C-alpha cells in the first residue's frame, strides 16, 4: 500500500485518479486568487445537456464540470 504524509492512499480507483497537468495549472491560477472548490458536476458535458458527443481536449474526454467560488468582501469593507 502506498502512503502519503497524511496516511495510506485509498484503494478505491475513483479516488486514485488525478487531474492532468493543464487542469492543475488552471486550478492553481484560481486557487492562488482565493477561489475554493464548491462542487463537481459529473457528466455535465453530454448530448443530454446540449453538448456534442465526444468532446476531447488535450487527449482527455470532457465530462465533468468543476465549480469554484470566491467570497467577496462586503461593500465598504
C-alpha angles and dihedrals in degrees: 000000000000117000136199131197088273094051139270120350115245117256093216104113092217090064096043096062114099133199125259119264091251090054089049091052091052093047092046090054092057097038090055087058093053102265116144133199112268103171147332114232106206119215092005095147104062136122088256089062093046102267126121116255120262103021105180124188119186090344095307123109112240107234115133131053120215117210120206129183138195127208107227121209116255116265110274094016 
